[in-house]
Amino acid sequence: MSSDANAKAYWSATLGLLTKVLIVWALCSYGAGILFAPMLNEIHLGGYPLGFWFAQQGSIYIFIALIFYYAVKMGQIDRKFGMDE
C-alpha cells in the first residue's frame, strides 16, 4: 500500500471511530438526558427515574467509558496502519 493510500485509509478509520464515539456521546448527553427523559423516567434505577439518573450521573459513566474505548480502538488503528510509536 502506498504512503498516500495508507494515510487516507488511516484518516478514514480515525474519522469512522470519531463519528461513532460522537454519536454515542450525543445520544447519551442530549438524547437520554433531555429528549428521551420522559420515556426513560418510567424506569427507576436506585430509586430515581432513569432520565434523571442519565442527566446527573449516567452520562458521566458513559463518557468515561467512551474515553477508554476510544483510547483502545485508536491504539488498534495506529498499530494496523503503522502509526504507533
HUBELGI-V385154 format. One record per backbone hydrogen bond with DSSP energy under -0.5 kcal/mol. NH is the residue of the N-H (numbers start at 1). CO is the residue of the C=O. If there is no record, write none. Layout:
[[NH CO] [NH CO]]
This chain:
[[6 2] [7 3] [8 4] [9 5] [10 6] [11 7] [12 8] [13 9] [14 10] [15 11] [16 12] [17 13] [18 14] [19 15] [20 16] [21 17] [22 18] [23 19] [24 20] [25 21] [26 22] [27 23] [28 24] [29 25] [30 26] [31 26] [32 27] [33 28] [34 30] [35 30] [36 31] [40 36] [41 37] [42 39] [43 40] [45 48] [48 45] [50 40] [50 43] [53 49] [54 50] [55 51] [56 52] [57 53] [58 53] [59 54] [60 57] [61 57] [62 58] [63 59] [64 60] [65 61] [66 62] [67 63] [68 64] [69 65] [70 66] [71 67] [72 68] [73 69] [74 70] [75 71] [76 72] [77 73] [78 74] [79 75] [80 76] [81 77] [82 79] [83 78] [84 78]]
